């Protein structure tokens, strides 16, 4: 069960990082986490409100160092940010998340090549994007409804968000 930290514990790393390091053989550090998050950025063509909220997401992810249980919160915020960016790009304010994703695919606002972690499928430059139509709303809903599962996934979620948002607000796509 989560506990409210004492004032003396606030600046200490969450002990679950050490436990995860022991299991995975990795060693996460605050410096390493900060470096990974500092490598993620949005294009200057993204709206200021999206850039601001992206920084909120990055700060949440950074603070998982001190409170491991903030990781799912950072993930949820990154999914919400994708939806918000889609809503702005769509302009109609009438579609749900799945509908916004469908439009992003059909209008080719997003392509597999725009995601740094995706290996492109020959003959279909949106194979991954099409899967996101079902996956992202499910991930967002699962995060929104709570879970006791804890995993270090905030950085990967933010990387996905950055890639997604940067495609939505490519300078050439806005002309």
C-alpha positions as CSV (number, residue, x, y, z in Angstrom):
1,X,0.0,0.0,0.0
2,X,1.2,3.5,-0.8
3,X,2.2,5.6,2.2
4,X,2.4,9.3,2.5
5,X,6.1,10.2,2.7
6,X,7.6,11.8,5.7
7,X,9.3,15.1,5.1
8,X,12.7,13.4,5.5
9,X,11.8,10.8,2.8
10,X,10.6,13.3,0.2
11,X,14.1,13.8,-1.4
12,X,15.0,10.2,-1.3
13,X,14.7,7.8,-4.3
14,X,11.8,5.4,-4.1
15,X,13.2,2.0,-3.0
16,X,11.3,0.2,-5.7
17,X,13.8,1.4,-8.3
18,X,16.6,-0.6,-6.5
19,X,14.3,-3.6,-6.4
20,X,13.6,-3.4,-10.1
21,X,17.3,-2.8,-10.8
22,X,18.1,-6.0,-8.9
23,X,15.5,-8.0,-11.0
24,X,16.4,-6.5,-14.4
25,X,20.2,-6.0,-13.9
26,X,19.9,-2.4,-14.8
27,X,20.7,0.6,-12.8
28,X,18.4,3.6,-13.1
29,X,19.7,6.8,-11.8
30,X,18.1,10.2,-11.4
31,X,20.7,11.6,-13.8
32,X,19.9,8.9,-16.4
33,X,16.2,9.4,-16.0
34,X,16.7,13.2,-16.5
35,X,18.9,12.7,-19.5
36,X,16.3,10.3,-21.1
37,X,13.5,12.8,-20.5
38,X,15.6,15.8,-21.7
39,X,16.1,14.0,-25.1
40,X,12.3,14.2,-25.7
41,X,11.0,17.4,-27.1
42,X,8.2,18.8,-29.2
43,X,8.5,20.8,-32.4
44,X,8.2,24.5,-32.0
45,X,5.2,24.3,-34.3
46,X,3.2,22.5,-31.6
47,X,0.8,24.8,-29.8
48,X,2.2,26.4,-26.6
49,X,-0.5,24.7,-24.4
50,X,0.6,21.3,-25.8
51,X,4.3,22.1,-25.2
52,X,3.5,23.3,-21.6
53,X,1.5,20.1,-20.8
54,X,4.3,18.0,-22.3
55,X,6.6,19.5,-19.8
56,X,4.2,18.7,-17.1
57,X,4.4,15.1,-18.3
58,X,8.2,15.2,-18.3
59,X,8.2,16.5,-14.8
60,X,5.8,13.9,-13.6
61,X,8.0,11.2,-15.2
62,X,11.1,12.8,-13.5
63,X,9.4,12.7,-10.1
64,X,8.8,9.0,-10.4
65,X,12.4,8.8,-9.1
66,X,11.0,9.9,-5.8
67,X,7.6,8.3,-6.0
68,X,7.5,5.2,-8.2
69,X,3.7,5.2,-8.2
70,X,3.6,8.4,-10.2
71,X,4.7,6.4,-13.3
72,X,1.1,5.4,-14.3
73,X,0.0,9.0,-13.7
74,X,2.6,10.2,-16.1
75,X,1.5,7.6,-18.6
76,X,-2.1,8.6,-18.3
77,X,-1.2,12.3,-18.7
78,X,0.8,11.4,-21.9
79,X,-2.3,9.6,-23.4
80,X,-4.5,12.6,-22.4
81,X,-2.0,14.9,-24.1
82,X,-2.1,12.9,-27.3
83,X,-5.9,13.2,-27.3
84,X,-5.8,16.9,-26.5
85,X,-3.3,17.5,-29.4
86,X,-5.6,15.5,-31.7
87,X,-8.5,17.6,-30.6
88,X,-6.7,20.8,-31.4
89,X,-5.5,19.5,-34.8
90,X,-9.0,18.2,-35.6
91,X,-10.6,21.5,-34.7
92,X,-14.2,20.2,-34.5
93,X,-14.3,19.2,-30.8
94,X,-16.9,16.6,-31.8
95,X,-14.9,13.3,-31.9
96,X,-13.9,10.9,-29.2
97,X,-10.4,9.6,-28.9
98,X,-10.9,6.7,-31.2
99,X,-12.6,8.9,-33.8
100,X,-9.7,11.4,-33.6
101,X,-7.2,8.6,-34.1
102,X,-9.2,7.3,-37.1
103,X,-9.1,10.8,-38.6
104,X,-5.4,11.1,-38.0
105,X,-4.8,7.9,-39.9
106,X,-7.2,8.6,-42.7
107,X,-5.8,12.1,-43.2
108,X,-2.3,10.7,-42.9
109,X,-1.4,13.1,-40.1
110,X,0.6,10.2,-38.7
111,X,2.8,7.7,-40.5
112,X,4.8,4.8,-39.1
113,X,8.0,6.5,-40.3
114,X,7.3,9.3,-37.8
115,X,7.7,7.0,-34.8
116,X,11.3,6.4,-33.7
117,X,10.6,3.0,-32.2
118,X,8.7,1.5,-35.2
119,X,10.1,-0.7,-37.9
120,X,8.1,0.0,-41.0
121,X,6.0,-2.6,-42.8
122,X,6.7,-2.9,-46.5
123,X,3.7,-1.9,-48.5
124,X,1.8,-0.3,-45.6
125,X,3.3,3.0,-44.2
126,X,0.6,3.1,-41.5
127,X,0.4,-0.5,-40.2
128,X,1.5,0.6,-36.7
129,X,-0.7,3.8,-36.8
130,X,-3.8,1.7,-37.6
131,X,-3.1,-0.4,-34.5
132,X,-3.0,2.7,-32.4
133,X,-6.7,3.3,-33.1
134,X,-7.6,0.5,-30.8
135,X,-4.6,0.4,-28.5
136,X,-4.3,4.0,-27.3
137,X,-7.9,4.4,-26.1
138,X,-7.5,1.1,-24.3
139,X,-4.3,2.1,-22.6
140,X,-5.7,5.5,-21.7
141,X,-8.8,3.9,-20.2
142,X,-6.9,1.3,-18.3
143,X,-4.6,4.0,-16.8
144,X,-7.6,6.2,-16.0
145,X,-9.5,3.4,-14.1
146,X,-6.5,2.6,-11.9
147,X,-4.3,-0.3,-11.4
148,X,-1.8,-1.6,-8.8
149,X,0.6,-2.6,-11.6
150,X,3.8,-0.5,-11.5
151,X,6.2,-0.5,-14.3
152,X,8.8,2.0,-15.6
153,X,7.0,3.0,-18.8
154,X,6.6,6.7,-18.5
155,X,9.6,7.6,-20.6
156,X,8.5,5.2,-23.4
157,X,4.9,6.7,-23.3
158,X,6.3,10.2,-23.5
159,X,8.5,9.2,-26.4
160,X,5.4,7.9,-28.2
161,X,3.6,11.1,-27.3
162,X,6.4,13.3,-28.7
163,X,6.6,11.4,-31.9
164,X,2.8,11.5,-32.3
165,X,2.5,15.2,-31.5
166,X,5.4,16.2,-33.7
167,X,3.8,14.5,-36.6
168,X,0.4,16.3,-35.9
169,X,2.1,19.6,-35.9
170,X,4.7,19.2,-38.7
171,X,5.1,22.6,-40.3
172,X,4.3,21.2,-43.8
173,X,1.1,19.4,-42.5
174,X,-0.3,22.7,-41.2
175,X,-0.1,24.5,-44.5
